[in-house]
Amino acid sequence: MNGIPQSHHGKPLIHVWTYRAKDGAAFGQVGRYQDGDGKKDIIPFFKPNGTGWTAGAPDEPRPLFGLDWLARQPNDEAVYIVEGEKSAAALHGLGLCAVTSLGGANAASKANWTPLDGFKTAYLLPDYDHAGGTVRPSRLRGVNGLGIAPNA
């Protein structure tokens, strides 16, 4: 599936999310590997190796997932800032513009949030867990100064 390994530490690949530039060109992928007990590994693949990708995160500041959606979104319409590619893709499936940082709530401060500059409204939708409860200050540091005030 998509030029990345089909298993990781004995867990099968169950889903791949492709990171795309504003023009839609693929520049990386994130794979979700999960066993039957629900134990998961989320692995970034951002190092091209010819026909596929090698594991590794991009340099900081890291790009957002959903840049292609953001490029098509009018600046006066809302953007949703969510936790994880799975959540962003679910909102994309509903026709909503959503972005997320690579690496979850604990890595939000490593993301490049400047593509949100110029948008008037953003809604912050963290996961309902411990990490999600701490995402607000981390994400707001990256978004502050861009001229939007995220609503949680």
C-alpha positions as CSV (number, residue, x, y, z in Angstrom):
1,M,0.0,0.0,0.0
2,N,1.5,3.3,-1.2
3,G,5.2,2.3,-1.1
4,I,5.6,1.9,2.7
5,P,6.1,-1.3,4.6
6,Q,3.0,-3.5,5.1
7,S,3.9,-4.3,8.7
8,H,5.9,-2.7,11.6
9,H,7.0,-4.7,14.6
10,G,4.5,-7.4,13.8
11,K,1.6,-5.0,13.4
12,P,-0.2,-4.8,10.0
13,L,-0.6,-1.6,8.2
14,I,-4.3,-0.6,8.4
15,H,-4.3,2.9,7.0
16,V,-2.1,5.5,5.2
17,W,-2.6,9.2,5.1
18,T,-0.8,11.1,2.4
19,Y,0.6,14.6,3.1
20,R,0.1,16.9,0.1
21,A,1.5,20.3,-0.8
22,K,-0.9,23.2,-1.7
23,D,-0.8,22.0,-5.3
24,G,-1.8,18.4,-4.3
25,A,1.7,16.9,-4.8
26,A,2.5,14.1,-2.3
27,F,5.5,14.7,-0.1
28,G,5.1,12.2,2.7
29,Q,2.8,9.7,4.3
30,V,1.9,8.5,7.8
31,G,1.0,4.9,8.4
32,R,-1.1,3.4,11.1
33,Y,0.0,0.0,12.2
34,Q,-2.3,-1.8,14.7
35,D,-2.6,-5.3,16.1
36,G,-5.7,-7.1,17.1
37,D,-5.5,-5.8,20.7
38,G,-5.7,-2.2,19.6
39,K,-2.0,-1.4,20.2
40,K,-0.9,1.0,17.5
41,D,2.1,2.6,16.1
42,I,1.9,5.8,14.0
43,I,4.9,6.0,11.7
44,P,5.8,9.0,9.5
45,F,7.4,8.3,6.1
46,F,8.9,11.5,4.7
47,K,12.1,10.3,3.2
48,P,11.7,9.3,-0.5
49,N,13.5,6.2,-1.6
50,G,12.7,5.9,-5.3
51,T,9.4,4.0,-5.5
52,G,8.3,4.6,-1.9
53,W,9.1,6.2,1.4
54,T,11.5,5.5,4.3
55,A,10.5,6.1,7.9
56,G,11.4,9.4,9.3
57,A,9.8,12.8,10.1
58,P,10.4,15.9,8.1
59,D,12.6,18.7,9.4
60,E,11.1,21.2,11.8
61,P,9.0,23.2,11.4
62,R,7.0,20.3,10.2
63,P,4.3,20.7,7.5
64,L,0.6,20.4,8.4
65,F,-1.6,17.6,7.1
66,G,-4.4,19.2,5.0
67,L,-2.4,21.8,3.2
68,D,-4.1,20.9,-0.1
69,W,-7.5,21.6,1.6
70,L,-6.3,24.8,3.1
71,A,-5.1,26.1,-0.3
72,R,-8.7,25.7,-1.6
73,Q,-10.4,27.2,1.5
74,P,-11.5,30.8,1.3
75,N,-9.9,32.9,4.1
76,D,-13.3,34.0,5.4
77,E,-14.5,30.4,6.0
78,A,-13.6,28.4,9.1
79,V,-10.7,26.0,9.4
80,Y,-10.7,23.1,11.9
81,I,-7.5,22.3,13.8
82,V,-7.7,18.7,15.0
83,E,-5.5,16.1,16.6
84,G,-4.4,13.5,14.1
85,E,-4.7,12.6,10.5
86,K,-7.6,10.3,11.2
87,S,-9.7,13.2,12.6
88,A,-8.7,15.6,9.8
89,A,-9.5,13.0,7.1
90,A,-12.9,12.4,8.7
91,L,-13.7,16.1,8.4
92,H,-12.4,16.1,4.9
93,G,-14.9,13.4,4.1
94,L,-17.6,15.7,5.3
95,G,-16.3,18.5,3.0
96,L,-14.8,20.5,5.8
97,C,-11.3,22.0,5.8
98,A,-9.2,20.5,8.6
99,V,-5.5,20.5,9.4
100,T,-3.4,18.7,12.0
101,S,0.2,18.6,13.1
102,L,2.4,15.6,12.6
103,G,3.1,13.7,15.8
104,G,0.0,14.4,17.8
105,A,-0.7,16.8,20.6
106,N,2.8,16.4,22.1
107,A,4.5,17.6,18.8
108,A,2.1,20.5,17.9
109,S,4.8,23.0,18.8
110,K,7.1,21.5,16.1
111,A,4.6,22.3,13.3
112,N,4.6,25.1,10.8
113,W,1.3,26.9,11.5
114,T,2.0,29.9,9.2
115,P,-0.2,28.5,6.4
116,L,-3.1,29.5,8.6
117,D,-2.1,33.1,8.4
118,G,-4.9,35.2,6.9
119,F,-7.8,32.9,8.0
120,K,-10.3,34.7,10.1
121,T,-11.8,31.7,12.0
122,A,-10.3,28.5,13.3
123,Y,-11.9,25.9,15.6
124,L,-9.6,23.8,17.8
125,L,-10.9,20.3,18.3
126,P,-8.5,18.3,20.5
127,D,-9.0,14.7,21.4
128,Y,-10.7,13.9,24.7
129,D,-7.7,12.5,26.5
130,H,-4.7,13.7,28.6
131,A,-2.7,14.8,25.6
132,G,-5.7,16.5,24.1
133,G,-6.2,18.5,27.3
134,T,-2.7,19.9,27.0
135,V,-2.8,20.6,23.3
136,R,-4.4,24.0,23.6
137,P,-1.4,25.9,25.0
138,S,0.9,24.1,22.7
139,R,-1.1,24.8,19.5
140,L,-2.0,28.3,20.4
141,R,1.7,29.2,20.7
142,G,2.1,28.3,17.1
143,V,-1.1,30.0,15.9
144,N,-0.8,33.2,18.0
145,G,0.3,36.1,15.9
146,L,-1.3,34.9,12.7
147,G,-4.3,37.1,13.1
148,I,-6.8,34.4,14.1
149,A,-8.2,33.5,17.5
150,P,-8.9,29.7,17.6
151,N,-12.1,28.7,19.4
152,A,-12.0,25.5,21.4
